[in-house]
C-alpha cells in the first residue's frame, strides 16, 4: 500500500513551499536538483521541515490545500510544533 505525503520545504531565501508526493526522498532530491516545482528552482538548496503521511491521496491533497492557505506565521508554528521529519524510504523503486 502506497503512502501519500504532504511536505513543507524551507527554501534558501527563508520562504516555505508546500507540496504533495508519494516519495518524499525523490521529491526533495528533485527540488534540490532544480527539476522540482518552478517556485523552488531559484531558491535552492531547500530543506524538508515538515512531513505528514496519509493513507489516501484525497486526504493528503486536502491537507496540502489547508496548509497552503495558512499565513506564514501559522506555517512557522506548525513546523515548530512538529517532530523532525524523517522521510520514509520508498521500497517501490
Beta strands, then each sheet from edge to edge (+ up, - down):
strand 1: 4-10
strand 2: 16-21
strand 3: 47-54
sheet 1: 2+ 1- 3+
end
